[in-house]
Amino acid sequence: ELPCGETGICQLEVVSASAECGGGDPDRPELDVDVASDGTITARVFGASEGCSPQVEASGSASVNTDRIDVGFTFYDDFADCICPLDATLELRGAPPGDYEIVVNGLDAQVTVP
């Protein structure tokens, strides 16, 4: 039996998603990914956008067929009156153990989930 059922695609649990003013460059966003020993994936996008204090909505899926984790996020309800480079931090859980390419809003990295 395949992990994640017949499709081989698991929907990931978004543990947290946030954005704050940071030092990234929105013209050249960068991705940093860490995986904890319990399999929790923390993805940080430095220079994700510009804004001030938006809410963040995120989702993710892991495909055991293609060894790929896809994560997307959007910002909304940014009502504060300021502009700064935004860094986004996402925590996700639920990917089966393995080696993956992770793609977060078009940026990619290699990760191993224990």
Secondary structure by P-SEA (a helix, b strand, c coil): cccccccccccccccccccccccccccbbbbbbbbccccbbbbbbcccccccbbbbbbcbbbbccccbbbbbbcccccccccccbbbbbbbbccccccccccccccbbbbbbcc
